[in-house]
Amino acid sequence: MNPFLAYAPKIEFPLSGDVTQDILPGWFSQMKGLPEIEREIVTSVWGYGSQLGTLTDALLEVVDELNLTDSVSVAKLRQKQAETEAAKHRAMRQIRDRIGELQARLDTLEAAEKD
C-alpha cells in the first residue's frame, strides 16, 4: 500500500464517487406510532416487500378459495404479482451470472498464483 495515498486529494466530479443512500430516509418520521418500533420491524422482522407479498398471496388465496370472479383490481394485483416474480427471477439470474464471472476470475487468479 502506498503511504502517500492518505495525503492525496480526493477529487469527485458530478455524478461520480461513492453513492450510498439509506433506503428509508425520513420515512420513520412520517409514520404513526413510534419511529423506533417501525424501524425495528421494517429492518429486522419483515420489510415492505415481504409484507406486501404476504398480503397479496393471502388475498389471492381467499379469492381463489371462494371461486370469486376476478375484478379489475384483482386482475391488476395478479398481473403485478407476476411482474414482481419476473423481476425477482431476473435479479437472481443477474446475481448468479455475476457470481459465475467472479468465480472465473478467482480461478484465473488461483491458477496464475500456482505458476
FENKA-V692098 format. One record per backbone hydrogen bond with DSSP energy under -0.5 kcal/mol. CO is the residue of the C=O (numbers start at 1). NH is the residue of the N-H. E is the energy in kcal/mol with one decimal. If there is no record, write none. Layout:
# FENKA-V692098
CO:NH:E + CO:NH:E
This chain:
# FENKA-V692098
1:3:-0.6 + 2:5:-1.3 + 3:6:-0.7 + 4:7:-1.3 + 4:8:-0.6 + 5:8:-0.7 + 9:11:-0.7 + 10:12:-0.5 + 13:16:-1.6 + 18:20:-0.5 + 22:25:-1.0 + 24:27:-1.0 + 24:28:-0.6 + 26:30:-0.5 + 27:30:-1.2 + 28:31:-0.6 + 33:35:-0.6 + 34:37:-0.5 + 34:38:-2.3 + 35:39:-2.7 + 36:40:-1.9 + 37:41:-2.4 + 38:42:-2.6 + 39:43:-2.4 + 40:44:-2.3 + 40:45:-0.8 + 41:45:-1.3 + 41:46:-2.4 + 47:51:-2.3 + 48:52:-2.9 + 49:53:-2.6 + 50:54:-2.4 + 51:55:-2.4 + 52:56:-2.7 + 53:57:-2.6 + 54:58:-2.5 + 55:59:-2.6 + 56:60:-2.6 + 57:61:-2.1 + 58:62:-2.1 + 59:63:-2.3 + 60:64:-2.4 + 61:65:-3.0 + 62:66:-2.2 + 63:68:-2.4 + 64:67:-1.2 + 71:75:-2.6 + 72:76:-2.2 + 73:77:-2.3 + 74:78:-2.6 + 75:79:-2.1 + 76:80:-2.6 + 77:81:-2.4 + 78:82:-2.3 + 79:83:-2.5 + 80:84:-2.4 + 81:85:-2.4 + 82:86:-2.3 + 83:87:-2.3 + 84:88:-2.4 + 85:89:-2.3 + 86:90:-2.4 + 87:91:-2.4 + 88:92:-2.4 + 89:93:-2.4 + 90:94:-2.3 + 91:95:-2.2 + 92:96:-2.7 + 93:97:-2.6 + 94:98:-2.4 + 95:99:-2.6 + 96:100:-2.4 + 97:101:-2.3 + 98:102:-2.7 + 99:103:-2.7 + 100:104:-2.3 + 101:105:-2.2 + 102:106:-2.5 + 103:107:-2.7 + 104:108:-2.1 + 105:109:-2.4 + 106:110:-2.7 + 107:111:-2.4 + 108:112:-2.3 + 109:113:-2.1 + 110:114:-1.4 + 111:115:-1.0
